């Protein structure tokens, strides 16, 4: 997986126009059967943009469809491991599309690696202020994201080497940008799904600690680290992706702050002193 090649410097206007072309090309996906969520459409857009930056040409429409099927297949597979509802017919149909695209062997390898990761998933609700427990939950989340992101990257590049795609998510500067965007989206998802994840005892950023306030603070620190982009490429070529990281980071931090505020309100409402005051007032 090659790095972004050093071409003549692209102006901010040209990089923005390239991003606009990717958006325009992928707009039909919003009303297509798949992918099934706008976030997955944005993922296809990102790889179309990445392909244009590297090779000065967009991804073929046929590749858009394969990536869309791969993203939907991944969502179904993750739902199975989390024991959540999924459409069996959708899993079979997307699997058939991937087989027809010649991805059977790579998908089998992805499922094998995913099964291994899920078999070693960390337990939720670790001891209060346990750095190790939160680190394990975060590492688990990152490993699953790198696995699927690497799979999509390899497929978009026309490669059948899964290991190459996974390694690129750490070694390739632009894919590292995409990885951080996805991790911010993962944090947003964990915040929004906290109640369901907690009731199902699923590992996530917010269920990593038995203390929700402690998990919230650690998750906020993680969001800040993903947003830190000093070691990422600053060329005008990747300006749209840097802007996307900035937007995702702002959204993640705002949601975490909202969660922190709600925890503070609940803690205040259930504190012994407040209950005593309420009892005294009613008496």
ChimeraX attribute file (.defattr): number of C-alpha atoms within 10 A of each C-alpha:
attribute: neighborCount
match mode: 1-to-1
recipient: residues
	/A:1	17
	/A:2	10
	/A:3	12
	/A:4	18
	/A:5	9
	/A:6	7
	/A:7	9
	/A:8	6
	/A:9	11
	/A:10	14
	/A:11	13
	/A:12	15
	/A:13	12
	/A:14	13
	/A:15	21
	/A:16	17
	/A:17	13
	/A:18	22
	/A:19	24
	/A:20	15
	/A:21	17
	/A:22	23
	/A:23	18
	/A:24	11
	/A:25	16
	/A:26	18
	/A:27	14
	/A:28	11
	/A:29	21
	/A:30	16
	/A:31	11
	/A:32	12
	/A:33	11
	/A:34	21
	/A:35	25
	/A:36	17
	/A:37	15
	/A:38	13
	/A:39	13
	/A:40	21
	/A:41	23
	/A:42	18
	/A:43	20
	/A:44	27
	/A:45	25
	/A:46	21
	/A:47	22
	/A:48	26
	/A:49	26
	/A:50	28
	/A:51	19
	/A:52	18
	/A:53	20
	/A:54	16
	/A:55	11
	/A:56	11
	/A:57	13
	/A:58	19
	/A:59	21
	/A:60	11
	/A:61	12
	/A:62	10
	/A:63	17
	/A:64	22
	/A:65	18
	/A:66	23
	/A:67	25
	/A:68	25
	/A:69	25
	/A:70	25
	/A:71	25
	/A:72	22
	/A:73	22
	/A:74	20
	/A:75	16
	/A:76	21
	/A:77	19
	/A:78	17
	/A:79	14
	/A:80	14
	/A:81	12
	/A:82	15
	/A:83	11
	/A:84	11
	/A:85	9
	/A:86	14
	/A:87	11
	/A:88	11
	/A:89	9
	/A:90	14
	/A:91	17
	/A:92	13
	/A:93	15
	/A:94	21
	/A:95	20
	/A:96	15
	/A:97	17
	/A:98	21
	/A:99	14
	/A:100	11
	/A:101	13
	/A:102	12
	/A:103	19
	/A:104	16
	/A:105	13
	/A:106	20
	/A:107	20
	/A:108	11
	/A:109	16
	/A:110	19
	/A:111	14
	/A:112	11
	/A:113	14
	/A:114	19
	/A:115	15
	/A:116	11
	/A:117	16
	/A:118	14
	/A:119	10
	/A:120	10
	/A:121	16
	/A:122	22
	/A:123	16
	/A:124	22
	/A:125	21
	/A:126	19
	/A:127	14
	/A:128	16
	/A:129	14
	/A:130	14
	/A:131	13
	/A:132	12
	/A:133	19
	/A:134	28
	/A:135	15
	/A:136	18
	/A:137	23
	/A:138	21
	/A:139	14
	/A:140	20
	/A:141	20
	/A:142	16
	/A:143	15
	/A:144	16
	/A:145	19
	/A:146	24
	/A:147	22
	/A:148	20
	/A:149	22
	/A:150	25
	/A:151	29
	/A:152	24
	/A:153	24
	/A:154	21
	/A:155	21
	/A:156	22
	/A:157	17
	/A:158	10
	/A:159	16
	/A:160	18
	/A:161	16
	/A:162	22
	/A:163	15
	/A:164	17
	/A:165	27
	/A:166	23
	/A:167	15
	/A:168	22
	/A:169	24
	/A:170	15
	/A:171	15
	/A:172	16
	/A:173	16
	/A:174	20
	/A:175	27
	/A:176	18
	/A:177	23
	/A:178	21
	/A:179	21
	/A:180	23
	/A:181	22
	/A:182	21
	/A:183	25
	/A:184	26
	/A:185	19
	/A:186	18
	/A:187	27
	/A:188	22
	/A:189	15
	/A:190	21
	/A:191	22
	/A:192	14
	/A:193	13
	/A:194	19
	/A:195	13
	/A:196	11
	/A:197	18
	/A:198	16
	/A:199	9
	/A:200	13
	/A:201	15
	/A:202	20
	/A:203	24
	/A:204	29
	/A:205	28
	/A:206	31
	/A:207	26
	/A:208	33
	/A:209	26
	/A:210	16
	/A:211	15
	/A:212	18
	/A:213	19
	/A:214	18
	/A:215	24
	/A:216	22
	/A:217	15
	/A:218	20
	/A:219	24
	/A:220	21
	/A:221	13
	/A:222	18
	/A:223	23
	/A:224	16
	/A:225	12
	/A:226	20
	/A:227	23
	/A:228	14
	/A:229	15
	/A:230	7
	/A:231	7
	/A:232	14
	/A:233	16
	/A:234	11
	/A:235	13
	/A:236	17
	/A:237	26
	/A:238	23
	/A:239	18
	/A:240	19
	/A:241	20
	/A:242	22
	/A:243	11
	/A:244	16
	/A:245	25
	/A:246	18
	/A:247	14
	/A:248	22
	/A:249	25
	/A:250	16
	/A:251	16
	/A:252	26
	/A:253	21
	/A:254	14
	/A:255	18
	/A:256	23
	/A:257	15
	/A:258	13
	/A:259	18
	/A:260	19
	/A:261	13
	/A:262	13
	/A:263	15
	/A:264	12
	/A:265	12
	/A:266	11
	/A:267	13
	/A:268	13
	/A:269	12
	/A:270	10
	/A:271	11
	/A:272	11
	/A:273	11
	/A:274	13
	/A:275	13
	/A:276	11
	/A:277	11
	/A:278	11
	/A:279	10
	/A:280	9
	/A:281	8
	/A:282	7
	/A:283	6
